[in-house]
Amino acid sequence: MKNNSYTAHPTAVIDEGCEIGEGTKIWHFSHIMSNCKIGKNCNLGQNVVVSPDVVLGNNVKVQNNVSIYTGVICEDDVFLGPSMVFTNVTNPRSAVNRRGQYTKTLVKQGASIGANATIVCGNDIGKFAFIGAGAVVTKSVPDYALLIGNPARQSGWMSEFGHKLQFDNKGFAVCPESNEKYKLENGKVTKIS
């Protein structure tokens, strides 16, 4: 189905009240629920569920089999790997209704979350952070941080182009692909050029 501004496969279900940006593609068997806001040039793979009131920025890539639950906000240029998982309730029980008590999770600009990773709700993911495949994130993640394992632990820092940064003894690093420079100071990374 081709809308004036976005494309959706005929098997996709798009509920009323959604805002979907120009150039966005929604693939097979996906369900976009009411009151979602999806930006421009996003790509939502097969079997993706976007729950009510979720916000996705521009150029967000959502791979197959991802459910994005109410309370999640993804800024521009976020990558969500195949079958990664968000949660939105810290103490779920089948017999206890906790609707309206969803815990928010913010995934900041340029962050990547690997295949089969789990993001426990209430833990924000910093700008250009990189979460390795299968990691279980139980704490908020700093900008540019690389986290791997279960529970996820920081294993270094990443450039905006997705390369592990090697800092010299003065706290400077250069991305091997972009040649952009970074500074590590007081446990925080900033891009300086």
N, C-alpha and C positions, 0 to 999 in steps of 0.2 A: 504494500500500500504506500503510495507516494502522497504525502501531504504537501502543501505548498512549500514548506520549508524543511521537513525532515522525512526520512524514509523508515518504514516499519514493515517487517515481514508479515504476510497475511495471518500467521499463527500468533502473532504478538497481541496481547490485550492491553489497551491503554484506557484507563478509567477517565471519567470526566474531571475537569478542573486541573489538569496537568498543563504545565508550561514546558514546551520542548523547543530547543533552539534550532536555528537554521543549520543544515548540514549534518545533523545528528542521525545515526543509523541504529535501529533497534532490530535485533535478529530473532530467530526462531524461538517460539515458546516462551518468550519473555513477558513479564507482567509489570506494567508501570501503573502504580496505584494512585489514588486521588491526591490532588494538591502537591504533587512533586514538582520541583523546578529543576529542569535539566538544561544545561547550557548549550552553546553552539559547538558543532563539530565533535560531539561525543560519539563513542562507539560502544554499544551495549551488546555483548555476545549472546550466545544461545542460553536459554534457561536462566535468565537474570530476573530477579525480583527487586523492584524498587518500592519500598513501603511508603505509606502516606507521609507527606510533609518532608521527605528527604530532599536535600539540595545538592546538586552536582554542578560544579562550575563548568567552564569551557574546556574542551579538548580532554575530557576525562575518558579513559579507556577502561572498560569493565569487561574482563574475560568471562568465559563460560562458567555457569553454575555458581554465581555470586549472588547472595541476598544482602541488600543494603537496607537495614532496618531503620525505622523511625528513630530520630535522634542523631543520625549520622549526617555530617556535612563534609563534602569533599570540595576543596578549592580547585582552581584551574590546574590542568596538566597532571592530575593524579592518575596513577596506574594501579589497578586492582587486579592481581593475578588470578589464574584459574582456581576456582573452588576455595578462595580465601573466605574467611568468616568474620563478620561483625557480630557482637552481642549488644543488647540494649537494656538488659535487666541484670543486676548483680546477684540477685538471689531468687531465681525463677522457681516457681512451684506450679504444677498443673492446676491445683485446686485453689490457688490464690490469684485473683485478678490484679495485676499491677499496671494495667493500662493507665496512661497519664503519669506514670512514675518512671518513664524511660530516662536513662542516663545518656547524656550527650557525648559524642565523640567527634572531634574535628581532625580531619586529615588535611594538612596544609599544602600549599602550592608545591607541585612538582614531586611529591612523595611517591614512592613505589612500594607496594606491598606484594610479596612473592606468593606463589602458588601454595595453597593449603595453609597459609598463615592464619592465626586467630588473633583478633584484636579485642581484648576484654574492654567492655564499655567504660567510658570515663577517662580513658588514657589517650590524650591527643598525640598525633603524629606530626613532628616538626617539618618545616619546609625542606624539601629535597632529601628527607630521610629515606633510608632504604631498609626494608624489612625482608630478611631472607626467607626462602621457601620453608614452610613448616614451622616457623617461629611462633611462639605464643607470647604476645605482648601484654604484660601485666602492670606496666608503668608508662608514664608519658615519655615521649621520645624527643630528644633535642633536634634542632635543625641540623641537617647534614649527617646525622648519626647512622651508622650501620649496625643493625641488631640481628643476631642469629640465635637459634637454639630454643629450648624449652626448659625453664622459662627463658625468654629472650634476654640476652646480655649484649652490651655494646662491644663490638669487635673492631671498631675504627670509625673512620669518617669517609663520606662519599662526596664526589664533585657533582655539580648539576648535570653533568653528562653521564653519570653513573659509574665512575671509576673510583676505586679505593685510593684515598689520598695518602701520600707518604710525606710526613712533615720532617723538615730538617731540624737541627738543634736550636734554631732560632724561632721555630713555630711556623715556618712558611712551607707551602706545598703548591705544586702546579699540576693542573689536570693534564694528563698526557694527550687527550683528544682536542680540547678547546684552548689549551694554554692559559686558561684563566687561573688567577692566583688566589690562594686562600691563606687565612691566618688562624692559627689555633692559639687562643689566649684565655686563661682562666676557665678551661673546660668548655669553651664555646668556639665554634668555627664561624667565620664570616668570609664572604667573598670580597676581595679587595680590588679586583679588576675584571 
